[in-house]
Amino acid sequence: MKIEISADKRTLQGKGASRRLRGSGKVPAIIYGGDQAAQPIEMNHKDLFYNLKMEAFHASILSLNVAGKKEQVLLRDIQMHPFKQQVLHVDFQRVDQNKKIHMKVPLHFINAEISPGVKTSGGIVSHILTEVDISCLPADLPEFISVDLAELTAGHTLHLNDLVLPKGVEVVALTKGDNLPVATIAIPRSVLAEEASEEAGAEKK
């Protein structure tokens, strides 16, 4: 998915200027990185708030149009108001196509309903991780990574090294030797109690 956003250059800076900007429905932001100086910008709050609701907006390379000039950027930081539905500030980082980037991408769990642990044993899937920190070149950045639960049985756990990764993508934790658990299937106590009572009834017969 290609996401395009637009912004204007921001000339006035400081707390007072930022406050006035927010009052007019704009959000102060900044673009940094690469071999260029940091560029203060301002964005439409309504459009930005809508985009922030999209999962892909947080894990994709964005095309940012600033006064007619397009740049490839990543969303790096969001500051939200403590209790209002208001974005206070956002940071974007420029992308160098020849340098690897580190990004957190979401995990999408599939085939839970056909896994033996759920279908046969009546287990419940527990998502231990919902996102994973990866390293790759910008061109190889996936929007998400699928976690196939089709073979997972009750009482067993899927780990990072069980994931099928897209080409050119590395999981940062694995490169450090941390094979973290991703998902497991546990049997609810109610099911275990029911099985135990059934077994006890069968023994009495």
C-alpha positions as a Markdown table, in Angstrom:
| # | Residue | x | y | z |
|---|---|---|---|---|
| 1 | Met | 0.0 | 0.0 | 0.0 |
| 2 | Lys | 1.4 | 3.4 | -1.0 |
| 3 | Ile | 0.4 | 6.1 | 1.4 |
| 4 | Glu | 0.8 | 9.7 | 0.4 |
| 5 | Ile | 0.5 | 12.6 | 2.8 |
| 6 | Ser | 1.1 | 16.3 | 2.5 |
| 7 | Ala | 2.5 | 19.1 | 4.6 |
| 8 | Asp | 3.5 | 22.7 | 4.5 |
| 9 | Lys | 6.8 | 24.2 | 5.6 |
| 10 | Arg | 6.6 | 25.7 | 9.1 |
| 11 | Thr | 8.4 | 29.0 | 9.6 |
| 12 | Leu | 7.3 | 30.1 | 13.1 |
| 13 | Gln | 8.6 | 27.9 | 16.0 |
| 14 | Gly | 8.3 | 27.9 | 19.7 |
| 15 | Lys | 5.6 | 26.9 | 22.2 |
| 16 | Gly | 3.4 | 29.9 | 21.4 |
| 17 | Ala | 3.5 | 29.3 | 17.7 |
| 18 | Ser | 2.8 | 25.6 | 18.1 |
| 19 | Arg | -0.2 | 26.4 | 20.4 |
| 20 | Arg | -1.6 | 28.8 | 17.8 |
| 21 | Leu | -1.0 | 26.2 | 15.1 |
| 22 | Arg | -2.9 | 23.5 | 17.0 |
| 23 | Gly | -5.7 | 26.0 | 17.6 |
| 24 | Ser | -6.1 | 26.4 | 13.9 |
| 25 | Gly | -6.5 | 22.7 | 13.2 |
| 26 | Lys | -2.8 | 22.0 | 12.3 |
| 27 | Val | -0.2 | 19.8 | 13.8 |
| 28 | Pro | 3.5 | 20.8 | 14.2 |
| 29 | Ala | 5.9 | 18.2 | 12.9 |
| 30 | Ile | 9.5 | 17.7 | 11.8 |
| 31 | Ile | 11.4 | 15.7 | 9.2 |
| 32 | Tyr | 14.9 | 14.7 | 10.0 |
| 33 | Gly | 17.7 | 12.4 | 8.9 |
| 34 | Gly | 19.7 | 11.8 | 5.8 |
| 35 | Asp | 22.2 | 14.3 | 4.6 |
| 36 | Gln | 19.7 | 17.2 | 4.9 |
| 37 | Ala | 18.9 | 19.6 | 7.8 |
| 38 | Ala | 15.9 | 19.0 | 9.9 |
| 39 | Gln | 12.8 | 20.6 | 8.3 |
| 40 | Pro | 9.9 | 21.9 | 10.6 |
| 41 | Ile | 6.5 | 21.3 | 8.9 |
| 42 | Glu | 2.8 | 21.6 | 9.7 |
| 43 | Met | 0.1 | 19.2 | 8.8 |
| 44 | Asn | -3.7 | 19.1 | 8.8 |
| 45 | His | -4.9 | 17.5 | 12.1 |
| 46 | Lys | -8.0 | 15.9 | 10.7 |
| 47 | Asp | -6.1 | 14.1 | 7.8 |
| 48 | Leu | -3.3 | 13.1 | 10.1 |
| 49 | Phe | -5.6 | 11.7 | 12.8 |
| 50 | Tyr | -7.4 | 9.7 | 10.2 |
| 51 | Asn | -4.2 | 8.2 | 8.8 |
| 52 | Leu | -2.9 | 7.3 | 12.3 |
| 53 | Lys | -5.9 | 5.0 | 12.7 |
| 54 | Met | -4.5 | 2.9 | 9.8 |
| 55 | Glu | -2.1 | 0.1 | 10.9 |
| 56 | Ala | -0.1 | 0.4 | 7.6 |
| 57 | Phe | 0.6 | 4.1 | 8.4 |
| 58 | His | 2.8 | 3.1 | 11.3 |
| 59 | Ala | 4.8 | 0.4 | 9.4 |
| 60 | Ser | 5.1 | 1.7 | 5.9 |
| 61 | Ile | 7.4 | 4.0 | 3.9 |
| 62 | Leu | 5.3 | 7.1 | 3.4 |
| 63 | Ser | 5.4 | 9.6 | 0.5 |
| 64 | Leu | 5.4 | 13.0 | 2.1 |
| 65 | Asn | 4.7 | 16.0 | -0.1 |
| 66 | Val | 6.1 | 19.2 | 1.4 |
| 67 | Ala | 5.3 | 22.2 | -0.8 |
| 68 | Gly | 5.5 | 20.2 | -4.0 |
| 69 | Lys | 8.6 | 18.2 | -3.1 |
| 70 | Lys | 8.1 | 14.5 | -2.3 |
| 71 | Glu | 10.2 | 12.7 | 0.3 |
| 72 | Gln | 10.2 | 9.1 | 1.4 |
| 73 | Val | 9.8 | 9.0 | 5.2 |
| 74 | Leu | 9.0 | 6.8 | 8.2 |
| 75 | Leu | 6.8 | 7.8 | 11.1 |
| 76 | Arg | 9.1 | 7.7 | 14.1 |
| 77 | Asp | 7.3 | 9.4 | 17.0 |
| 78 | Ile | 3.8 | 10.6 | 17.9 |
| 79 | Gln | 3.0 | 12.8 | 20.9 |
| 80 | Met | -0.7 | 12.7 | 21.9 |
| 81 | His | -2.6 | 15.0 | 24.3 |
| 82 | Pro | -3.0 | 13.2 | 27.7 |
| 83 | Phe | -6.8 | 13.1 | 27.5 |
| 84 | Lys | -8.0 | 14.8 | 24.3 |
| 85 | Gln | -8.2 | 13.1 | 20.9 |
| 86 | Gln | -5.5 | 15.4 | 19.7 |
| 87 | Val | -2.1 | 14.9 | 18.1 |
| 88 | Leu | 0.4 | 17.4 | 19.6 |
| 89 | His | 3.5 | 16.6 | 17.4 |
| 90 | Val | 4.9 | 14.0 | 15.0 |
| 91 | Asp | 8.4 | 13.1 | 13.9 |
| 92 | Phe | 9.3 | 11.7 | 10.5 |
| 93 | Gln | 12.6 | 10.2 | 9.4 |
| 94 | Arg | 13.9 | 10.4 | 5.9 |
| 95 | Val | 14.6 | 7.1 | 4.2 |
| 96 | Asp | 17.8 | 6.1 | 2.4 |
| 97 | Gln | 17.0 | 3.3 | 0.0 |
| 98 | Asn | 20.5 | 1.9 | 0.4 |
| 99 | Lys | 20.6 | 1.7 | 4.2 |
| 100 | Lys | 18.8 | -0.8 | 6.3 |
| 101 | Ile | 16.0 | 0.5 | 8.6 |
| 102 | His | 14.7 | -0.8 | 11.9 |
| 103 | Met | 10.9 | -0.9 | 12.2 |
| 104 | Lys | 8.3 | -2.5 | 14.4 |
| 105 | Val | 5.8 | -4.3 | 12.1 |
| 106 | Pro | 2.5 | -5.9 | 13.2 |
| 107 | Leu | 1.9 | -9.6 | 13.4 |
| 108 | His | -1.2 | -11.0 | 11.7 |
| 109 | Phe | -2.3 | -14.3 | 13.1 |
| 110 | Ile | -4.0 | -16.7 | 10.7 |
| 111 | Asn | -5.6 | -20.2 | 10.7 |
| 112 | Ala | -6.2 | -20.3 | 14.5 |
| 113 | Glu | -9.6 | -21.8 | 13.9 |
| 114 | Ile | -8.2 | -24.9 | 12.1 |
| 115 | Ser | -5.3 | -25.5 | 14.5 |
| 116 | Pro | -5.4 | -28.8 | 16.4 |
| 117 | Gly | -5.1 | -26.9 | 19.7 |
| 118 | Val | -8.3 | -25.0 | 19.0 |
| 119 | Lys | -10.3 | -27.3 | 16.8 |
| 120 | Thr | -9.6 | -30.6 | 18.6 |
| 121 | Ser | -8.6 | -29.6 | 22.1 |
| 122 | Gly | -10.9 | -26.5 | 22.6 |
| 123 | Gly | -7.9 | -24.3 | 23.5 |
| 124 | Ile | -7.6 | -20.6 | 23.3 |
| 125 | Val | -4.8 | -18.8 | 21.4 |
| 126 | Ser | -2.7 | -16.4 | 23.5 |
| 127 | His | -0.9 | -13.7 | 21.4 |
| 128 | Ile | 2.3 | -13.1 | 23.4 |
| 129 | Leu | 3.7 | -10.7 | 20.8 |
| 130 | Thr | 1.6 | -8.4 | 18.6 |
| 131 | Glu | 4.4 | -6.8 | 16.7 |
| 132 | Val | 8.1 | -7.5 | 16.0 |
| 133 | Asp | 11.2 | -5.4 | 15.5 |
| 134 | Ile | 12.7 | -6.1 | 12.1 |
| 135 | Ser | 15.7 | -4.9 | 10.0 |
| 136 | Cys | 15.6 | -4.7 | 6.2 |
| 137 | Leu | 16.2 | -2.4 | 3.2 |
| 138 | Pro | 13.4 | 0.1 | 2.6 |
| 139 | Ala | 12.3 | -1.8 | -0.6 |
| 140 | Asp | 11.8 | -5.0 | 1.4 |
| 141 | Leu | 9.7 | -3.5 | 4.3 |
| 142 | Pro | 6.6 | -5.6 | 4.8 |
| 143 | Glu | 3.3 | -4.0 | 6.1 |
| 144 | Phe | 2.9 | -7.0 | 8.4 |
| 145 | Ile | 4.2 | -10.5 | 9.0 |
| 146 | Ser | 1.8 | -13.5 | 9.0 |
| 147 | Val | 1.9 | -16.0 | 11.8 |
| 148 | Asp | 0.4 | -19.3 | 10.6 |
| 149 | Leu | -1.1 | -21.2 | 13.6 |
| 150 | Ala | -2.5 | -24.1 | 11.4 |
| 151 | Glu | -0.1 | -26.7 | 13.0 |
| 152 | Leu | -0.1 | -25.4 | 16.6 |
| 153 | Thr | -1.2 | -27.9 | 19.2 |
| 154 | Ala | -2.4 | -27.3 | 22.7 |
| 155 | Gly | 0.3 | -26.6 | 25.3 |
| 156 | His | 2.8 | -25.8 | 22.6 |
| 157 | Thr | 4.3 | -22.4 | 21.8 |
| 158 | Leu | 5.3 | -20.8 | 18.5 |
| 159 | His | 8.6 | -18.8 | 18.6 |
| 160 | Leu | 10.3 | -16.2 | 16.5 |
| 161 | Asn | 12.4 | -18.7 | 14.6 |
| 162 | Asp | 9.1 | -20.4 | 13.5 |
| 163 | Leu | 8.0 | -17.3 | 11.5 |
| 164 | Val | 8.2 | -17.4 | 7.7 |
| 165 | Leu | 9.9 | -14.0 | 7.0 |
| 166 | Pro | 9.7 | -12.1 | 3.7 |
| 167 | Lys | 12.9 | -11.9 | 1.5 |
| 168 | Gly | 15.5 | -9.7 | 3.0 |
| 169 | Val | 13.9 | -9.3 | 6.4 |
| 170 | Glu | 15.6 | -10.1 | 9.7 |
| 171 | Val | 14.1 | -10.2 | 13.1 |
| 172 | Val | 16.3 | -8.1 | 15.4 |
| 173 | Ala | 15.8 | -10.2 | 18.5 |
| 174 | Leu | 16.9 | -13.4 | 16.6 |
| 175 | Thr | 20.1 | -11.7 | 15.5 |
| 176 | Lys | 20.8 | -11.1 | 19.2 |
| 177 | Gly | 20.1 | -14.7 | 20.1 |
| 178 | Asp | 16.7 | -14.0 | 21.7 |
| 179 | Asn | 14.2 | -16.6 | 20.3 |
| 180 | Leu | 11.1 | -15.1 | 22.0 |
| 181 | Pro | 7.7 | -16.8 | 22.2 |
| 182 | Val | 5.1 | -15.4 | 19.8 |
| 183 | Ala | 1.9 | -17.4 | 20.5 |
| 184 | Thr | 0.7 | -20.3 | 22.5 |
| 185 | Ile | -2.5 | -22.3 | 22.9 |
| 186 | Ala | -3.7 | -22.9 | 26.4 |
| 187 | Ile | -6.6 | -25.2 | 27.5 |
| 188 | Pro | -9.2 | -23.3 | 29.6 |
| 189 | Arg | -9.7 | -24.6 | 33.1 |
| 190 | Ser | -13.4 | -25.2 | 32.4 |
| 191 | Val | -12.4 | -27.6 | 29.6 |
| 192 | Leu | -9.9 | -29.4 | 31.8 |
| 193 | Ala | -12.4 | -29.7 | 34.6 |
| 194 | Glu | -15.0 | -31.1 | 32.2 |
| 195 | Glu | -12.5 | -33.7 | 30.8 |
| 196 | Ala | -11.5 | -34.6 | 34.4 |
| 197 | Ser | -15.2 | -35.2 | 35.4 |
| 198 | Glu | -15.8 | -37.2 | 32.2 |
| 199 | Glu | -12.7 | -39.4 | 33.0 |
| 200 | Ala | -13.9 | -39.9 | 36.6 |
| 201 | Gly | -17.4 | -40.9 | 35.4 |
| 202 | Ala | -15.9 | -43.4 | 33.0 |
| 203 | Glu | -13.7 | -44.9 | 35.8 |
| 204 | Lys | -16.8 | -45.4 | 38.0 |
| 205 | Lys | -18.5 | -47.4 | 35.3 |
